[in-house]
Each structure stands twice: as structure tokens, then as C-alpha cells.
Amino acid sequence: MLKCSDCKTLALRQCNSCEGKLLCEKCSQDHIFYHEANNSYCIFGRIRVKLPKKKIQQLRESIQESINTIEKQKLDIMKEAEIIIKNITNIVTKSHDELDKIIDEYMKYAKISVFEAQDVIKVEDIINELLVFEYPNFSSEVLTKNWKESKTYGFKISEEAIKSEYNLLVKGHTSRLNCVAITSDNRYLLTGSNDRTIRIWDIQEMRQESILLGHTDNVACLHISNNNQFALSGSFDKSIIKWNLIENRQEAVFKGHTERINSVFISNDNTFFVSGGSDKSVRVWNLLENKEEAVLNSHTKFVNSVAITSDNLFIVSGSSDRTINIWKLIDKSLVITLSENCSYISSIALTKDNKFIVSGSDKRLRIWNFEEKNIEATIEAHDYKVTCVTLTSDDQFIISGSNDNTIKVWNFKDRSQVMTFQGHSSNVSSIAITSDDLFIISGSIGCSLIMWNLLKKQMEFKFCCHIGEVTCSMLTKNKKNLITCSSDNTVRVWNLKARKEETVFEGHTSSVYNVEIINEDQFLTASINEAIIWSMDERKMIEKIPAYTVSALSIDKKLCVTYLTGFNPFKIWNIKEKQLIFDSQEYKTWINAFKIASDNSFAVSVSYDETVRIWNLNEKKLEIFFSDHNGEIRCAIISRNNKFAVSGANDKTVRVWDLVNKKLEAVFIGHNGGINCIDITSDNKYIVSCSNDITVRIWNLFEKKEEAVLRGHTENLKSVAISSNNMLIASGSIDKTVRVWSLDNKKQEILFEGHTNPVNHVLFSYDNKYVVSSSSDDIRVWNIQEKKQEAFFKGHISYIKNVNITKDSKFVVSSDENSVKIWNIEKKCLEINICNQDKIPISSLISEDVNKIYIKTIFGLGLGSFNISKRKFKLKMFFSQEAEKLYNDYPNFCKLLLPKITENSQTT
């Protein structure tokens, strides 16, 4: 490093006037002063150093040595290349021979048209699969490694990629629309919503163009300057934002209101604006200096609407205090307060000549004479509250929107109704009219945005976009169309070139979470209630297939119970025979718990309707129902001898039902909170319950009395279990602890601590060696004999719904919304992960078979089983003919829908 001659830091330049003196940045300044003091020139230049002859000689010798080394390397490369070329020639020849054999196999099928039966499956595979080769790898001497992939007809794409790659916005407002405004050239529409966004729509192209983000709470009001260069928005976050509409960006923020902003209005000359808020004030703001000019206080309640006369002389404000105030803008003084016996003023509009004010309040419109300061007329306008009013540019017509879901047009002169527009399914919250008076655009609290033709007196079109979160999107193979699914229960198809929605598919009864393209025409979408096949060409539904939730298995795993989410009938299937054996048909409710008797002769269900129902599975009928509970029933269990059923409810009671004599056997009263979980000893002597009163209680079923109250937990209990030898009780609580109690001496034996979240499930292993517990995100195995944590498992990315343990106590099986995980207790690691693609919901139930887990297939179309030791998944049955037909008609497509099984030996 060349150092400064004065301070020895890094030198940056030299002074050629001082024989090349080296200087740093700081010393350069001092050096200039030195030359000035001595009236001499200071000439700086680049540092140039002349090396001594010895140094130059060393440099040249080193360079020659390096060149000699390079030349030798070149010779070595040539020698090695000759060897490699010979090896590569051999590898290539061998690989070509292997590839030729594959070609010969394909050509065998290409030359014939009539096939043997065993060849038909191979033909289908060739048609529906792609042959994929790994890129040649000479280092591993493998050039022909290949595999088969099912042909795909589309590609998944994120909402962000849709926006960035195709400039397409597929999601609109997801919460109520509060305000709409139209530019004076009628080209763009601005909308504000409770989703905190402002969206810009191209009216002519009928599509969404941009999103303005900045508010942190509901956007309540909008106004656009008459030169269309900027807009103002007011929000519940107490701020007003000025938006540059040329560049679609935030330009200024105005703060001063102490409560939410309800209305903003810009003056004709765009130099100031006024705002009204829930802080009861009207405020005047200077747009040139971006500051507050004045605060006008007179209203005693919320100011809901403000306006400025076209001559910029007066401000008009309407309030929840049932008055309209007129203010002089020059001196900010109150001119007059207008009032009548009406409800609060929700909206006001001024005629262009400033002669009249139109206000909307209860069900009426009122016309006020501005000059005479009195009411001119009252119009009985709507069936419910008027929410918004505006006027045509020639002041001939009044347009009003209402909570009766309609927009009405009124003749200003004779006060008569001219037309009514019906199309919104919820309250109309806002309206605007184009400057040519040809169209009205209205928004509703249900997020619908509709354009109406005033000449034709009809709906022109609805602005298209999802009004819920976009859950899944897929591009067609030719990238001409996009399919989107949403939580708004709809599926939409978009033309990517035109950037427009082409079709809305309606038919799902809940949020649509996945889409898969089956072939060049058909695609499948799924919700938790159904899977639907649609035709792209015909734009219609082809098939609707119910998607069942598997809620219970019989003890011998011969029967399974399914239901459609929501208030729907349940069905019981014989898994071995692959047939429906019981359908509850007309009985529709949301089931909380379902238990099948050990001999499969009957079943017990408890539900939101506060009933316990006994179903005779032999005679396929409802045997009896009990309605004694006075609250939601949370849990139920059947005694081992099938003579009793026990239920626990939010009414704080545990009830025992005699299933033989079909009567209420006992009511156990003692808990001070709702019952969350119950269990019964194998000898049917004791019932154990846990509750929101922070206690575990033991009930003597023989003597019909409370046996003991176990105290120790500090927060509500979620789960309780009894060991198979009837000696121990385990309980899990919101206090994040697991406690083990002696059923014999009714005392706490062990306290297990470690969970960092509430404990939701507890259970004993079959050999009573372990207690297994789970919280929302982890699972812990506790060794009872050694009173310590045996294993800790963490890896679920969503809430753990259930947990179980295999009969041999080797594996813990847990499931969340998207995966089933099998954990090895001895190795303390994740053994197997089972999941569906694209985070499609999955669920599992454990079998009495040591190695078998039952898993609901993708979209709830059927049931499969997974053998842990063989690592093999097998389809057991379908829940409908439509599902089976789908699988048989599109076998290669349906292969994609089977669970993905991943083995993992990483220690947790």
C-alpha cells in the first residue's frame, strides 16, 4: 500500500510540483494551502511509481515462471483429453444401443392397429405419459436415465405472478364497498372498501387496472379532482390521502381529524377541499400547501356528508344530528342550520346552479331551497334507509341508493319516480354518474359493482373479479386462459390476451381450494363439500361429486362414517364390501361426535341440536333420540359392554343413557363449566370428565354419585383419558401441562411440563407405558414409569387436529389440515410424511391393525389405507359412482391426486 508522505494513511494522488509527493485526501487540502501560502503552483496527478531495476527483474522472472506452468498444463490437458475421448466414445456407443432398444419397443406398437389384451394398458400409458430423460451426466457415466410423467394440461401460478407476468388483477374488493367515484372523462372508476384498498377500474375495458395501498383501516369516501390528476380518500384510520392518478402513487397525507373520516369534497379550482368526520367537525384543507386551514365546529354528532358549491363560496354539511349546516367559505362562519323532523342525514348533493340541496336520510329524499333556506319537498323514496344521492349534470334527475338494495331515478321538477334498478343482493352503499349522464355505477356492501344504462333502463354489466381470497390458479397449457378459484365459492376463467374475465362458474357451496386440468377441455375444482368437473368449451358443469369427511371408524374397522361438511345427513359404509349400509337421509345437523358400538349393531351421535341419537344399524333406522341436554353436546362415548352411552355438554352436566331400556339412566351434576371430554373405564364402573371449571371429576356409574374432584390444573381442561388397566387418568389443559392421576387413590401422580401451547389431546399407549399429548404445533411422548419426556416431535405447519398411537407403541400418528405424519418413538424422528399436492386437505384414522392407517383420499372421494411396514398406500373404496368413474376414466390424471408419501429419517 502506498502511504501518504505526511500521515502514512492510504495515498490517493501525488503532487507533481513537489517531485511526486504522495498525499491522502485530507493532507491534499493542507497541501493546497501550503502552495497558496508560498505563492506556488499545486499540480496534482495520478500516482506513478518507478520501480527499481531489481524489482523489475523479479517481476519478469515470476511472469516467465507462470507462463511455463501454463504451457505444461496445456500439454497435460491434451493427454487427459485423449483418454477421456476414448471413454466417452465407449459410453456414447453403449448409450445409443440402449436408446435404440427403447425406440424398437415404441416402434413395435406403432406398426400394429390390433392389440392383445395385455398390451392395451401399455398403449394407454404411452398416450397419457411423457418420457423424460435426465440431462446426460458423463461424470457418472449415465446418459440414459429416464422416467415417465403423466402429461399435464396446465401449470399452477400464483396471484403475484398473474399480476406481474400478465398484468391481470383477478381479485377485487373482499369486503363491503363504501364509495365509488368516476373520472370526468368517464374512463376510470375508483372504489374504496373495508378491505382498506382503493381500486382503479377501466370502465371501457370493464376490468381492474390498479390497486392503491396506504390506508390502515376501512376506506370510507373518495373524490376525484375535475382535472383527473388526483383523488382524495378518507378512512377510518383518521387520515386523508392524496393520490397522484397519473402515476398511481400516494402524494400527501392529511391528518387532523380525531375520529374516522366520512366524506371529502374537492373545490372546482382544485385549490382546497373539505372533509367531515365522526369527530363532529368539518375541516378545510389547503391543497396548494397541503395543510389544514380551518376547523368548523357546530354539529353535535357525526358529519356524514360534505359538499362545496360550484362557485366555491359555501360549504354544506350533513350530520347524524339531523341537521344540514351551510358555512361561508371565506370567513369560515356558519350561515344557517337547516333541520326538519327526520332521521340522521346520510348523504347530500348540490345542484350545479347552487339553488338546491338534496339530502337522503331515513326512507326519504328531501329537497332544500338554498336561497330561501327552507325545505322545498319531501319524496317518499325507498322501503329502507337512503344511503347515497347524486344528481345528473343538468340537474333534471336525482339518483338515490338505499338499504332496500335498489337504485331509483327521480324527476327533479315534478318529484316523480322515473325508473328503478334492481340487481344488487345487498344494501347499496354508493353511487356515481358519468359526466354524459348515460350511466350510473353503484356499489354494495356485498362487494358487487354494477353499471346501469340510463337510456335503456337496464343493467349494462357487472365489474368482474373475485370478491374473496384467490386460493388457487392454473394456466392452460397454451397459456391462453387462466382458471382461478376463490373463497367466494366461484371459479372464473380469464382470457389472458384480452385481460378479461370470460366465464364465472357457480355451483360450489363453499370455498374452492383447488383446480386441476384433466384434458384439453375439462377441468376439476374442489371445495370441502364437493368436486366438480367443468367443460371449458361448453362453459358448463359436467359432474358434481360429493366430497365426504370421514368422522369415525368402527372398532373392527369394518365400518366408516362419512358426512358432508355442514348440516347434512351422515352415511355409514361397509369398507370390506365397498357399499353403503346406512343413510340418515332427512336428519341433517352438524355432528360433534359419532361412536359405533363394538358389535356394529348401533351407533350414537351427538350434535349442535342438543340431542343424543341412537341409530339401529341392523334395521337401518333411528331407534330413539334424547333431548334432555340444555346446551351444545361436546363429547360422547359408548361403554365397553354396549349397554350405556355417556354424553357431556355445555350445560355442565354428564348424562348416562340406558341403551337397552332406552332411557336416561343418570345425570351427574357438579361441574361449574361446560364439559369438554369424557372417558369410561373398561369395567364400566367409572366415568371421568374434564371441564372448563379447571377440574377433572370421577363419577361412580354403579352408585350414581360423584367419586372425586381432581384439582391441580390452573386453566380450562381440553382432554382426558383412562389407561387400559383402569389405574391412571391423564389430563391436558390450556395451562400447557399434562397431569397423570391415580384412579385408585384419586391423587396426582405425575406433572409433565414442556408444551409451549395449550394441550389439546392426551391418550395412553395400549401397553400403558406412555402418555401421548399434542398442542397446536407439537407432540410429546411421556414415559410414565420413568416420569420423563421420551420424545418430542415438531413439524406440523398448521393446527394438529388429531393424534394417535399404534397398537405396538412404536409410532405416533398425527394429522393437520394438509398432512399425516408418522413418528418413530424409538428413533425420535419423523418416519413418514403423507400429504396431498397443493396443500389439499387430508385426514387419517388409525386401525386396530398395528401397521395400518386409514386415510381419506384427495377431495374426499373415497377411503384408502396405508401400511406402515410395507410403506404402501391402497385405495379401499369410493363414496360415489361418480368418483369411481372419474378415477377409471382418467387413471393418469387421478394418479396425481393420490397422497404423496415421503420417507424421512432425520432426527427431530
N, C-alpha and C positions, 0 to 999 in steps of 0.2 A: 504494500500500500504506500503510495506517495504521500508524504506528510507535509503539512503547512510549515513553512520556514519559521513562522513566529510562534504558533501554538501547538504544533505537532498533531493536529487533527487531520482529517482527510482533505487533501488539496484538490481544488476544483479548476483552477486556472493558474497561469503564470504571467508575471509582468515582464514584457519584452523590453521595457525601458530600464529594468534593473537586472539584466543578464539572466532572465528566466527565473526570477524568484518565484517559488511556489506559494500559493495562498489559498485559504479556505474562504467560505462565503463571508464570514464575519470580518476576518482580517483584510478582505478585499476592500471593504468600506473604509477601514482605518488607513489602508494604503493609499486610497484616493485622496484622503485628507492630507496625507504626508506630501504627495506631489503638489497639491494645491498650495500648501504652506511654503513649499520651496519653488513655486512658480515653474514647475517642470511638467512634462507630458507623462500621462499614465496610459500605457498601451497594453491592454490585456489580450491574451491569446490562448489557444488550446495548449495544453501541456505537451511538450515534445521533449523526449529524453533520448540522448545519445548514449548508447551502451558502450562500455569499454571493449577493446578488441578481444580480450579473454572471454567475456560473456558471450560475444557474438560467435566465437569459435565453439563454445559449449553448446549453443543453440543449434548450430548447423550439424554438429556431430549427433545430437539427440534426434534431429529430424531424419537423418540418414538411417539411423538405427531403427526407427519406427517404420520407415519405408521398406527396409529389408524384411522386417517381421510381416508386413502386409503381403509382400510378394510370396513369402513362404506359405502364408495362409491360403493364397490363391491356388498354389500347387496342391496343397492338401485337399482343398475343396474338389478339384478335378479328380484326384484319386478316389475320394469317397463317393463322388457322383457316379463314377463308373460302376462301383459296387451296388449303389442304390438303384441305378437304372436297370441293372440286371435283375435285382429283386423285384422292382416294380413291374417289369415285363412279365415275370412269372405270376405275380399277384393279379395283374390285369387279365392275363390269359385264363387263369383259373376262375376269376370272377365272371368273365364273359361266358364261360362254359356254364356256370350256374344260372346266369340270367337267361341264356338260351333255353335251358330246361324249363324255366318258368314260362317263357314265350311259347314253347311247344305245348305246355299244358293248356294255356289260353287258346291256342290255335285249334286244339282238339275240339273245344266247344264251339268255336267259330265256324267250323266246317260242317256241323250237323244241325238239323232242324227238329228231329225227333229224339227225345231224350229218355233214358232209363229213369225209373222212379228215384233211384238213389242220387241221380245227377241233378234233379230239379232244385234241391236245396242249394247246391253249389252254384247253379245258374242265378238264383235269387241273390246269393251273396255277391256274385260278380257284378250284377246290375246295381246293387244298393251300397257297395263298399268301394272305397278308394284305396288303391295300392300306394303306400307311402314308403319311400326309401330314406334311410339316414344318409346324410351327406358323406361321401367317401372319406374314410379315415385310413390313410396309408400307415400311420404310426402303429395302429392296432392291427393292420393287415386285413381289415374287414371292410369290404366295399359293397356288399350285397344285403346288409341288414335291412329288413323291411317288416312292415306290419300293415294290418287292414284297419281302416277307419270308415265308419258309416258316413255316407255322403251328407253334407249339410246344405240346407237351402237358405241359410241366413246367418247373421252374425249379431251377437249381443253388443250393445253400445250404450254408454252412459248418457245421462241427461246433459252433462257438461260437454261431452264430445258432440252431441247433436247440435248444441248451440255453437261450438267453436268450428266444427267442420262443415255444417250445413246452414248456419245462421238461422236456425229454426228454434222457436220457443214453443214447446208443447204444453207447458203448464201455465195456466192463467192464475187468477186470484184464487186462493184456497180458503178465504174467509169472507165475511159479508162485504159487499161493495157499499161504500159510503158516499162517493162523489164521482161525477163524470164532468168532463169539460171538452169542448171541441174547438180546434183552431179556426180562425176566421176564414181561412181558405178552404175549410171543410176537408182537409186532407188527413188530419190526425185527431185521434181521440185519446184523452188522458183519463185514467181511472185510478181511484185511491181506495184502499181496503184496510180491513182489520188485520190483514197479513203483513202490514207495515210497509207495503211496497206501493209504488206508483208505476203503472204500466202504460206504455205508449202503443197505440194500435193504428195501423194504416187502414183508413176507412175504405178506400177504393179497392185495395187488395184483400180486405177482410182478414187481416192477420196481425198478430202481435209482433212488434218491431223491437221493443227495448224495455228494460226494467230500470227504474231509478230507485236506488237504495240509499238510505240515510236516516230515516226516522226509526226510532226505537220503540214506538208504540203505534196504535191504530192511526191511519191517515184518515182524517175526518172531512177535509174540504180542499178544493182546488179552484184556482182561477188562472186563466191564460191572458197575457198581455195582448192588446189588439194588434200589435205588430208581429205576434207569434214568436218572438225571440226568447221569451222566458215565461215561466209559470211559477206560481206560489202554491205551496201546500201547507196546511195546518194539521197538527197532530195532537193526540192525547199526551205526547211527550212534552207538551207545553212550548214547542218550538214551531217556527215558521221557516221553511226552507225556500230559497230562490233557486230555481233550476234553469240552467242555460239549455234551451231546446235546440240550439244549433249543434252543440257538442254533447248533449245529453249528460251533463255533469252538474254537480252541486256548485253554486256560485257564492251563496251567502246564507247565513243562519241568523234569524232574528229571535231574540229571547227577551222576555219581559213579563208575559202572562204567567200567573202563578197556578193556573189550572189549565185544563185541556183547551185547545183551540177548536172552535166550532164553525167558523166562517171567515173567509178572506175575500177581498174585492179590490181590484186594481183600478186606479183612475184612468180616464181616457187618454191623458197625455203621458201615462206610464211613469210619472214622477213620484207618486206616493200610493200607498194602499192603506186600507183599514182592516182591522180584524176584530172578531168578537169571540169571547171565551167564557168558560164556566166560572171564571173568577169575577163575573158580573160586569166586566169592563169592556169598553170599546177603545181600541188603541189606533193611533195614527202613526204611520211609519214613513220616513223619507227614503225613497228608493235610490236617489242620487248619492246620498251619503251613507245609506244602509244603517240608519239609526232611528230610534223611537222619537217621535215629535211630541206626542201628547197622549194622556190617558183620560178618557171620558167616563166619569162615574155618575150613574143615575139609576140604572137598573138595579133591582133588588134580587134578581135571580139570574140564571144562565142567560147569556146572549147567544142566540142560536143562529141568527142570520144578519148579515150587514150588506149594504149596497151604497153606491155613490151616484148622485145624479149626473147626467151626461154633461152638464155644464160645470161640473166639479165644484159646485157651491155648497152642496148639502150632503150629509151622511144620514142614512136611515138604518135603524137597528131594530130587530125584533127579539123578544125575550120570553123566557118562561114565566116572567112576572105578568104576562098577558098584556103587555104594552108594546107600542111602537114609538120609538123616540126619533125625532128629527133634530139634527145638530147642524149648526153653521160651521162650515169647514174653516173659514178664515180665522175667526176668533175662538173656535172650539167650544162655542156656547150652545146650551140646549135651547132649541126654539120652542118645541111643544112636545107633549106626550099624548099619543092617541091611544084610547082604550075603549073597550066595549065588553060586555059580559060574554067572554069567550074563554076557551082553554088557552094554554100557552102557545105562543107564536113559534111555529117550526120553520117557516120559510117566508121570504119576501122577495118581490120583484118590482121593478120600476118601469113605467112606460118611457119610451125614448124622448117624448116631449116633456117629461118630468111632471105631468099633470096628475098622475095616479100612482098609487101603491097597491099592489095586490099581495095579500097575505094568506097563508094557509095555517090552520090551527087544528081544531077538533075534526069534524067531518065537513067543515065549511070552507069556502073561499070568501074573502071579504075584499071589497074594492074601496079604497080610501081616496078622497079628494085631497090632493096635496096642497092645492092653493087655499081651499076653504077649511082645511084641517078637520074634516069630518068624514064619517062613513057614507059611502055612496050607495053600496049594495051588498047584499049577502046572498051567496049561492049555496044551496044545499047540494053539495058536490059528491060526496062519497059515503060508503057504508061504515068506513073506519077513518082513523086519523089521516089528514092530509100531511104528507111528509115533505113535498117539494113542489115548487111552482116556477114557471118561466113564461115568457111572452114571445110571440113572433116579432120579427124585426119591424113590421108595420103596425104593431100594437092592435091588430084586429082579433087575435086569438090568445086565450090563456090555456096553458097546458099544465095539468096537475097530476101528481102521482100520490098513491095512497097505500095504507096498510091493507086495503081490500084487494091488493095485487093488480090493480088496474091503473091505466093512464087515460085521462079524459081530456078532450079538447072542447073549449067553450068559446062561444061568440062573445067578444068583449062588449059589443054595443048593446045587444039585446039579452045577454046573460044566458043564452040557450046552449044546451049541450049539442055539439056537432058530431062527435064520434067518441067511441070507447075502444081502447086497445086492450085485449086480454091475451096473455101468453106467459106472463110470469107465474110461477107456482109459489112465490113467497112475496113478502112486502116489498113494494117499490120504494127504494131509498133515495134515488137521484134521477134527474132528467136533464137533458140538454138538447138544443135545437140547432140545426145547421143554419148558417147565415143566409142561405137562399130560401129558408122556410120550407124545404121539401121533406126533411127527415127529422125524426126525433130519435134520440138514443137514450135508453133507460137502463138503469142497473138495479139489482135487487139484493136483499140480504142473503139470498140463496146463491149468489155469485153469478147469476145469469145476466147477460149483457145483450140487449136486443135493439135492432134498428127498425124503425117503423116508417112506412111510406105515407106521408100525409095526403098526397094526391089520390093514391089508390086505396087509402084507408085500410092498410093491411101490413102485416109483418113483412119486412124486407129480408132480413136474415138475422141469425144469431151468431155472435162472435164465438169462434170455436177455440177451445182449449180445455185441458183437464182442469177440474176445479178441486182436485185432490192431489196428493203427492204422487209423482210418477214412480212406480215401483219396479218396472221392467220395460226394456225397449229392445227391439230387434230389427235389423236391416234385412231386407230381402237380398238374395244372392246377387241380383243385377243392380242393387243399390238404387232402384227407382222408388221404392216405397219404404216407409218406416211404420212399424207396428208398436204402439205404446199401450201400457197397462197402468191402471191407476187405482188409488184408494177410493175414487169416486164411483167405483163399480163399473166403469166403462172401459172399452177397448177402442182405440182410434187408429185409423190408417191414414198416413200422410203422404202427399206427393212431394218428394224431395226437390224436384226441379222447380216446381211452382211455389214451394214452401207453403203449402196449404193443406188443410185437413180435407180428406176425401170422403171418409165414412166414419160414423160412430156406431159401434156395435154395442147394443144393450141386451142384457139377458142375465148377467151375473147378479147375485143377490148379496154379495159382499165384496170387499176389497180384492182386486185382481192382482195376484202377486207374481205370475209368471206367464211367459209366452214361448212357444216352440213352433217352428215352421215344419210341417210334416212333409209337404211336397211343394211343387211349384204353384199349386192353387190353394191348398188347405193349410190352416194353422190351428194350433190348440192353445187355449188360455185357461188358467186355473185360478180359482179362489178357494177358500176353505170349505165352501159349500158345494162346488161343482167344477167340473172340467167341461169346456165347450169347444167343439170343433166348428170352425167357420170356413166359409168359402170366400176367398179373396175376389174371384172373378164375379160371382153372383151376389156378393155383399150380403150374405145371409148366414144364419145359424144352420149347421148341418146336423149336429147331435149334441145333446146336453147329457152329461154323465154325472150322477151324484157322487160327491166326494165324502166318504164316511170317516168319522172319528171312531177309533176302536177304544172303548172305555173299560172293558173288563174281559177276562178270560175265566172259564170255569176252572176249578182246582185241577181237574184231569186234563185241561187244555183241549177238550173236545169241542167246546162251545166258545164263541166270542160274541160280544155285544157291540153293536155299532149304532151310531146316530148321526144325524146331520146337525151341525152346529146351530144353536138357537132353539126355538120352541118347535121341535119336530118329533115325530114318532121314533122309537128305537126299534132295532131289529136284532134277532139272535140267529146266529148261523152255526151249522154243524160243519166244523173245519174239515173233518175227515171225509164226510160225504159231499162237501162243497155245495151245500144247499141251505136255503132259508128255512128255518123251522118255526119262527115266531115273528109276528109283526104287530106292534102295538097300535097301528093304524090311527084311529081317531084321537088317541091320547097323545097330546102334544104339550110338552113342557120342557124346561131346561133342567136336566138331571144333574144332581150334585154327586150322587154315589149310586153304584149299582153292584149288587152282590148276587152270585149264583150259589145255590145250595150244593153241598158236596156230592149229592146223588143226582144232581142236574134235574130234579123234579120241579123245582120252583125257583123264583128269583125275587129279590127285594129291591125296590128303587125308592130313593128319596129325592125331593126336588124343591124348586123355588115355590111351588104352590102349597107348601107346608103339609104335604101328605106323605104317608108311607104306604106304598102299594105292593101287594103280594100277587105275583103272576104265576099261574099254573102252567108250566111248560109242557106237561103231558097233554092237557086238554086245550092248550093254546088259548087261554083266556085270563082276564083279570079276576082273581079269586076274591079279593077284598081290598079295601083301602081304609086307612085310618087317618083322621084329620084332627087329632087331639092337640098337636103342637100349635103354638101361637106365634111362631116365628120360623124363619128360614131354617130348614134342616140341613146341617153341615156334614154329617157323617152317619154311617150305618155299618152294622156287622151282623153276621149270622152265627149262632152258636155252633159248636162242632157237631152236636147231635141233631142239628137242623130243627130243633123244637122252638127256638126263640130267635127273634130279631131284636137288635138294640139300636136305638137312634139317639143322636144328640143334636140340639137345636139352639138357635139364638134366644129362645125363651128361657134359657138357663136350666133346662131340665134334660134328664136322661130317661128315656122311656123304653120299657121292655114289652115286647108283643108276643103273645102266645100264638104260635103259628099252627098248632094243632087244633085248638079251640077257637082260633081267630078272634082274639080279644086282647085288650090292654091288660097286661099282667102286673106291671108295677110302674110307678112314677118316682124317680129319685130326685128329690129337691134338696139343694144345699149350695150349689154354685151361685155366685153372685155376678157371673158374666156368661156370655154365650159359650156353648160347648164347641170345641174345635176338632177333637179327635177322641175316639174310644177304642178299646180293645177288650177281649174277653179271654179268660183262662181256658186252657184246653179241657179242663174238667167241668167247665161251665159254672163254676162256683162264684167267681169274682168278675166284676166289670171294673175297668179302670178308665177314668175320663180326665181330660185336661181342658182348661177353660181360660177365658180372658180375665178371670179373677186371680190369676197367678198361682193357682193350686192344682195339684193332682189329687183326685179323690178315688177311693176304693169303695166299691159297693158290693154288699153281700147279696147275691141273687137268690140264694136259698132262703135267707131270713128277711129279705126285702128291707135292708137297712144300710145306712152309711157305716162303713167299717173303719175308715181312717181318712184324715186330711193330711196330705204331704206338702209341707211348706219349705221353701228354700229359694225358689226362683224369684227374681225381682221384677220381671215383666211378663206379659202375656205368654201363655204356652201355645205352641203350634202343633206338637206331635207327641204321641205316647205309644209305647209298645210293651208287650209282655214276652218274656223268654219262654221257649217251648217247654221248659221244665217247671214253669209256673213259680219260679223262685225270685225273679228280678223284674223290675219295671224300669224302662228308660224313658226319659222325657227331654224334649228340646224346646227352647224358648227364644223369644225375642232378645232376652238378655245375653244371647250368644253362647250359652253354656249347655252342656249335656249332663244330666244327672242320672245316676243309677241308684234305685231304691230297692230295699229288701221287701218283698211282698209278705214275708213271714213276720218280721218284727216292725214293719212299717217305718223304717228309718232310711235316711240317705246313706248309701254305702260309698259312692264314688262321685267326685265332681271332675268332669273333664272340661278343660278350658283351652281355647285355641282359635275357635272361629272368630272372624272379624266382622261377621254379619249375622243377623238373626238365624237361628237354626229352624229349618222348615220341616225336616223329615228325620225320624230316628227309626231304627229297626235292629233286631238281633239276627246274628247268623244262625243257621239251622243247628249248629253244634254249641250255640251259646258262648262261643269263645270271644266273639267280637260284638261291639255295637257300631253300627254304621250311621253316620249323621251327615246331613248336607245343609248348606246355606244357599244363598242365591248364586254363589260363584265357586264354591269349593266343596270337597267331600273329604271326610276324615274317618279313618277306621281306628277304633279304640280297643285295646287289649284289656278285657275285663279282669283276667287273673292277675296280670302284671300292673294293672292300673296305669297304663301309659298309652300314648298315641302310637299306633302300629304303622299307619301310613297316612299320607296327605296327598290328595290329588287335586290339581288345579289345571284348568284348560278350557273349560266351557266359556264361550264368548257371550252367551245370553243366559237368562234365568234358568236354573236347573229345575225341571218340572217334576221329575221323579227319580228315585234311586232304589236299587235292589241289590241282592247278593245271591250268587249261585249256590245251589244246594251243597256243593263240596267246599264252600267257603274260600274258593280260590280267586274269584273275580267279583268285582263290584261293577254293576251296570247302571249307568246314569244317562239321562237324556235331557236336552234342552229343546228349544224350538227347531233347531236345524241339524242336530247330530245326536247319535247314540254312541257312547264311549264305553269301552270295556277296559277296566283297570285291573292289573295284576297285583294282588295284595302282597304276595311273597317278594316279587321283584320291585314293588313300589313304583310301578311305571304304567303308562298308557300302553295297553297291549294292542287294541284295535280301535279304529275310529270309523264309524259308519255314518255317511251323510248323503244327502241328495245334492245334485248340482244346483247352482244359483241360489243356495240358501233356502231351498224349498222345504217346508215343514216336514218333520219326521217324528215318529214316536215309537216306543217299544214297550213290551210287556214280557216279563220273564216266565219261563216254563218250569214245571216240576223237573223236567229233564235237565240234568246237570249242565249240559252243554248248549242248550237251545234257548234262543231269544226270539220272540215273535215281533215282527216289525211291520207297521203299516206301510204299504207301498206308496210310491210317489203319487201325489194328488188324491190319496185316499181311495184309490180304485180297487184295492184288494189287500190281501194279507200275505206276508212271506215269513220265512223263518231263517235264522242264521245259526249255524252250528259252529260253536267257538273252536272246538278242537280241529275240525276239518276246514275251518275258515271258508265256509261255503254258504251262499245265500240261495234259497229255493222259494219260488212262488208257490203258495199253498192254494189260494183261491182268489177269485174275483167277486166283487159285491154286486155286479150287474152284468147282464149280457152285453150291454154297450161297451163296458170296459174290456171284457174279454174279446169282443170283436175288434176293438181298437188295437189291442195287443197282437191279435192274429193277422190283421190286415196290414199293419205297419211294424213288423218284427224288428227291423233295423232301427227304426225311429224309437221304438219302445225300449230297446237296449240302453238308449241314452237315459231313460227315465228310471232305471234300476239303481238302487243305492250304490254309492261308491265306497269300497272297503279298502282301508289303508292300514297296514300293519306298522306299528311304531314301537321300538324297544328303548326309546330314550327315557332315562330315569327322571322321575319328577322330583 
